[in-house]
Amino acid sequence: MPLISVCLAVYNGEATLREALESVRSQSFDDYEIVVLDDGSTDRSPEIAEEFGAKVIRQANAGLGAGRKKLVEAASGDWIAFLDHDDVWTPDKLETQMRAVAEDVVLIHSDCWYEYEDGRIVERNLKIGKDASSFDHILPSNDVIASSAVFRRETMLRVGNFIAETVRCSDWYGWFILAPHGRFVHVPEKQVRYRVLSTSLANAGVRFHEAKFFLLAKVITPLMPVLFSTLTLNEARRYSSMVRKDIGIAASTLAKYLAQEGRREEARKYHRIAIRMAPGVPRVWTRAVSSIAAKRGKA
């Protein structure tokens, strides 16, 4: 049984998959298997994966949440390392992270470079204290890049695993349900080249903010009493407040994109939600007032 299962979900990724898998094969740590979930690709992605000796699972296109769930179920390692098919690891990534393993640790993640299509490279220098709660790694924003993370498979299965409903932002959901059950560790070394593509979710406008709003408002909010049950009352209140504020900001940004698309009635609904959830954020009010002014100008 391998110690680590390196897991990739891919959909029509033949342009970048080979480089991603080469970065796995170049690891100084070699106690791993490769598991690739082909999410209904119509290109040569599964054949490329097989060239690298990967265990390939094929399914009709179902999205990243369902794909990550199936990868965790199909893996056999004690630890799972996600790698997006357009990202690349440094050769010491797994070895360095395994040195951070301790009995109470359930997730380890590293820093990265953001690489843009125009050639820009931006370093991320995340600062998280050694005594930080696991929730400090994922709130008020998700600082755990999926391609940098390794996590305990048994713990993820025990707490419920990823879910298909989170087609996008699925990694953040997984970190939320994992956080109450052990310690998250940040390795400060940069070990991932994270590709920011024009087609990526982060650049997808409405889709990204719809996904973020859905995850936080519809999935995480009902779970908060359980997720925060082991925290002190003050800690639970603080993280709950962060989630509410994130919901408000996501709603406000979603409203902005909806208005740009001419969907003004939908936009106003999200402006109202934003004001209720994040009344202390100035841009929430600025966007809402601008929306009202635009309506009156057309009246």
WOPE-V338880 format. One record per pair of residues at least 4 apart in sequence whose ideal C-beta (glycine too) atoms are under 8 Angstrom apart, sorted by sequence separation. I is the first residue (numbers start at 1). J is the second residue. D is the distance in whole Angstrom. If there is no record, write none. Layout:
BEGIN
I	J	D
I	J	D
END
This chain:
BEGIN
13	17	4
14	18	8
16	20	6
17	21	6
18	22	6
19	23	7
20	24	7
21	25	6
22	26	6
23	27	8
41	45	4
44	48	6
45	49	7
46	50	6
47	51	7
48	52	7
50	54	6
62	66	4
63	67	7
64	68	6
65	69	6
66	70	6
67	71	6
68	72	7
69	73	7
70	74	6
71	75	6
83	87	6
89	93	4
92	96	5
93	97	6
94	98	6
95	99	7
96	100	8
97	101	8
101	105	6
116	120	4
128	132	5
132	136	4
134	138	7
135	139	5
138	142	5
144	148	7
145	149	7
151	155	7
152	156	7
153	157	6
154	158	6
155	159	6
157	161	6
162	166	7
166	170	4
169	173	7
170	174	7
171	175	7
172	176	6
173	177	7
174	178	6
175	179	6
178	182	7
187	191	7
196	200	6
199	203	7
200	204	7
204	208	5
205	209	7
206	210	6
207	211	6
208	212	6
209	213	6
210	214	6
211	215	6
212	216	6
213	217	5
214	218	5
215	219	5
216	220	5
217	221	6
218	222	8
219	223	7
220	224	7
223	227	5
224	228	6
225	229	6
231	235	4
232	236	7
233	237	6
234	238	6
235	239	6
236	240	6
237	241	6
238	242	7
239	243	7
240	244	6
241	245	6
242	246	6
243	247	6
244	248	7
245	249	6
246	250	6
247	251	6
248	252	6
249	253	6
250	254	6
251	255	6
252	256	7
253	257	7
254	258	6
255	259	6
256	260	7
257	261	7
259	263	7
263	267	6
264	268	6
265	269	7
266	270	7
267	271	6
268	272	7
269	273	7
270	274	6
271	275	7
272	276	7
273	277	6
274	278	6
275	279	6
281	285	8
282	286	6
283	287	6
284	288	6
285	289	6
286	290	6
287	291	6
288	292	7
289	293	6
290	294	6
291	295	7
292	296	7
293	297	6
294	298	7
295	299	7
27	32	7
41	46	6
49	54	4
62	67	7
75	80	6
89	94	8
100	105	7
115	120	8
116	121	7
132	137	7
138	143	7
144	149	5
151	156	6
156	161	6
179	184	7
195	200	8
198	203	6
199	204	8
203	208	8
213	218	8
214	219	7
215	220	6
216	221	7
231	236	5
258	263	4
259	264	6
279	284	7
50	56	6
83	89	7
115	121	5
116	122	8
137	143	5
138	144	6
156	162	8
166	172	8
196	202	7
197	203	7
201	207	7
202	208	6
258	264	7
278	284	5
279	285	8
10	17	6
13	20	8
38	45	6
49	56	5
59	66	8
101	108	7
114	121	7
129	136	8
137	144	6
163	170	8
166	173	5
196	203	7
201	208	5
220	227	7
228	235	7
229	236	8
274	281	8
24	32	7
38	46	4
59	67	8
72	80	6
100	108	5
113	121	5
114	122	4
128	136	6
162	170	5
228	236	4
231	239	7
258	266	5
259	267	4
8	17	8
36	45	8
71	80	7
113	122	7
114	123	8
128	137	6
175	184	8
258	267	4
275	284	6
24	34	6
36	46	7
46	56	5
113	123	6
114	124	6
163	173	7
201	211	7
274	284	5
275	285	7
38	49	7
59	70	7
71	82	8
97	108	5
113	124	7
162	173	6
228	239	6
255	266	8
256	267	7
8	20	7
46	58	6
111	123	8
112	124	5
162	174	5
224	236	8
228	240	7
255	267	4
258	270	7
8	21	8
21	34	7
36	49	4
57	70	6
81	94	6
97	110	7
111	124	5
161	174	8
255	268	7
271	284	8
274	287	8
275	288	6
57	71	8
68	82	7
96	110	7
111	125	7
255	269	8
274	288	7
34	49	7
111	126	6
128	143	7
224	239	8
255	270	4
81	97	8
224	240	6
254	270	5
255	271	5
271	287	7
272	288	8
57	74	6
93	110	7
126	143	6
160	177	6
271	288	4
6	24	5
34	52	6
36	54	4
38	56	6
40	58	8
156	174	7
159	177	5
252	270	7
34	53	7
35	54	7
36	55	7
38	57	7
40	59	7
55	74	7
79	98	8
159	178	6
224	243	7
251	270	4
252	271	7
255	274	7
34	54	4
35	55	5
36	56	5
37	57	5
38	58	5
39	59	6
40	60	5
251	271	7
271	291	6
34	55	7
36	57	7
38	59	7
40	61	3
156	177	8
159	180	8
33	55	7
35	57	7
37	59	7
39	61	5
40	62	8
79	101	8
149	171	7
156	178	6
159	181	6
221	243	7
251	273	4
252	274	4
39	62	6
151	174	8
155	178	6
158	181	8
220	243	6
251	274	4
268	291	6
39	63	7
267	291	6
268	292	8
4	29	8
39	64	8
146	171	4
248	273	7
249	274	7
6	32	5
8	34	7
10	36	6
149	175	8
155	181	6
221	247	7
247	273	7
248	274	5
251	277	7
252	278	7
4	31	7
5	32	7
6	33	7
8	35	7
9	36	8
10	37	7
11	38	8
14	41	8
21	48	7
25	52	6
107	134	7
142	169	8
144	171	7
151	178	6
155	182	6
216	243	6
248	275	7
251	278	8
264	291	7
268	295	8
3	31	4
4	32	4
5	33	5
6	34	5
7	35	5
8	36	5
9	37	4
10	38	6
11	39	4
13	41	7
17	45	6
21	49	7
24	52	7
39	67	5
106	134	8
109	137	7
144	172	8
248	276	7
2	31	6
3	32	7
4	33	8
5	34	8
6	35	7
7	36	8
8	37	7
10	39	7
11	40	6
12	41	5
14	43	4
142	171	7
248	277	3
249	278	6
252	281	7
2	32	5
5	35	5
7	37	7
9	39	6
11	41	6
12	42	6
13	43	8
14	44	5
18	48	6
37	67	5
107	137	8
142	172	4
152	182	7
216	246	5
217	247	5
247	277	5
248	278	3
264	294	7
2	33	4
10	41	6
12	43	5
14	45	5
17	48	5
21	52	5
37	68	8
144	175	5
216	247	5
247	278	7
248	279	8
252	283	7
256	287	6
264	295	7
13	45	5
17	49	7
169	201	8
245	277	7
249	281	6
252	284	5
255	287	6
259	291	6
12	45	6
21	54	7
37	70	6
112	145	6
142	175	7
168	201	6
217	250	8
244	277	5
245	278	5
248	281	6
255	288	8
11	45	8
14	48	6
37	71	5
109	143	8
138	172	7
212	246	8
213	247	7
216	250	7
217	251	8
244	278	7
10	45	5
109	144	5
110	145	8
112	147	8
245	280	8
249	284	7
252	287	5
259	294	7
35	71	6
109	145	7
112	148	6
245	281	7
248	284	6
252	288	7
255	291	7
37	74	8
107	144	7
111	148	7
138	175	5
213	250	4
110	148	4
137	175	7
138	176	6
212	250	4
213	251	6
10	49	7
35	74	6
109	148	5
168	207	7
35	75	5
45	85	7
109	149	5
144	184	7
168	208	7
8	49	8
108	149	7
109	150	8
138	179	6
209	250	5
213	254	6
33	75	8
107	149	6
108	150	5
137	179	8
169	211	5
173	215	6
33	76	7
107	150	7
108	151	8
143	186	8
148	191	6
168	211	4
169	212	6
172	215	6
33	77	6
107	151	4
134	178	8
135	179	5
148	192	5
167	211	7
176	220	6
209	253	5
210	254	6
32	77	7
106	151	6
107	152	8
134	179	4
147	192	5
166	211	8
169	214	8
209	254	4
8	54	8
106	152	5
133	179	8
134	180	7
138	184	8
169	215	5
173	219	6
177	223	8
180	226	8
137	184	4
145	192	6
147	194	6
168	215	8
173	220	7
176	223	7
180	227	6
134	182	7
166	214	8
179	227	7
180	228	8
206	254	7
209	257	6
32	81	7
106	155	5
134	183	6
137	186	7
145	194	6
166	215	6
180	229	7
11	61	6
134	184	4
177	227	7
180	230	6
176	227	6
206	257	4
98	150	8
132	184	8
205	257	5
206	258	7
97	150	5
166	219	7
165	219	7
9	64	6
93	148	8
206	261	7
94	150	7
163	219	8
217	273	8
213	270	8
9	67	4
89	147	8
128	186	5
9	68	6
24	83	7
23	83	8
87	147	4
126	186	6
7	68	8
9	71	6
27	89	7
32	94	7
84	146	6
126	188	7
8	71	8
20	83	6
26	89	8
28	91	5
84	147	5
125	188	8
7	71	4
20	84	7
27	91	6
28	92	6
82	146	5
83	147	5
7	72	7
20	85	5
23	88	4
24	89	7
26	91	5
27	92	8
29	94	4
82	147	6
5	71	8
20	86	7
23	89	4
27	93	7
28	94	8
29	95	4
124	190	7
20	87	6
23	90	8
27	94	5
28	95	5
82	149	6
123	190	7
7	75	6
17	85	5
20	88	6
23	91	8
27	95	7
81	149	7
107	175	7
16	85	6
19	88	6
29	98	6
81	150	4
5	75	3
16	86	4
80	150	7
5	76	6
79	150	5
80	151	6
107	178	6
5	77	4
13	85	4
79	151	7
80	152	8
106	178	6
4	77	5
7	80	6
13	86	7
79	152	6
80	153	5
2	76	7
3	77	6
4	78	7
5	79	7
7	81	7
8	82	8
78	152	7
79	153	7
1	76	6
2	77	5
3	78	6
4	79	5
5	80	5
6	81	5
7	82	6
8	83	5
9	84	8
10	85	4
78	153	6
106	181	6
107	182	7
109	184	7
111	186	8
1	77	7
3	79	6
4	80	7
5	81	7
7	83	7
8	84	7
9	85	8
77	153	6
78	154	7
80	156	7
106	182	3
108	184	8
109	185	8
110	186	8
111	187	7
1	78	8
4	81	5
6	83	6
8	85	5
105	182	6
106	183	7
107	184	5
108	185	5
109	186	6
110	187	4
111	188	6
113	190	6
75	153	6
104	182	5
105	183	5
106	184	7
107	185	7
108	186	8
109	187	7
110	188	8
111	189	6
112	190	6
115	193	5
104	183	5
105	184	8
108	187	6
110	189	6
111	190	5
112	191	7
113	192	7
115	194	7
117	196	7
105	185	5
110	190	7
111	191	7
112	192	4
113	193	5
114	194	5
115	195	5
116	196	5
117	197	6
72	153	6
102	183	7
110	191	4
111	192	8
112	193	7
113	194	7
115	196	7
117	198	6
110	192	6
112	194	5
114	196	5
102	185	8
72	156	6
73	157	8
72	157	6
100	185	5
100	187	6
73	161	7
72	161	5
82	171	7
4	94	6
72	162	7
97	187	6
96	187	6
69	161	5
69	162	4
96	189	6
135	228	8
4	98	8
68	162	4
69	163	6
97	191	8
3	98	7
69	164	6
96	191	7
66	162	8
135	231	8
65	162	6
92	189	8
65	163	6
66	164	4
93	191	4
133	231	8
65	164	5
90	189	8
92	191	7
93	192	7
65	165	6
90	190	7
139	239	6
63	164	7
65	166	4
66	167	8
90	191	5
62	164	6
64	166	8
65	167	5
68	170	5
89	191	6
90	192	8
133	235	7
140	242	4
64	167	6
65	168	8
68	171	7
89	192	6
90	193	8
139	242	5
63	167	4
64	168	7
88	192	7
89	193	8
135	239	5
139	243	7
63	168	8
65	170	4
87	192	6
88	193	4
140	245	7
141	246	8
64	170	5
68	174	7
87	193	6
140	246	6
63	170	8
87	194	6
88	195	8
139	246	8
65	173	7
87	195	6
86	195	5
84	195	8
86	197	6
4	150	7
5	153	7
16	195	7
END
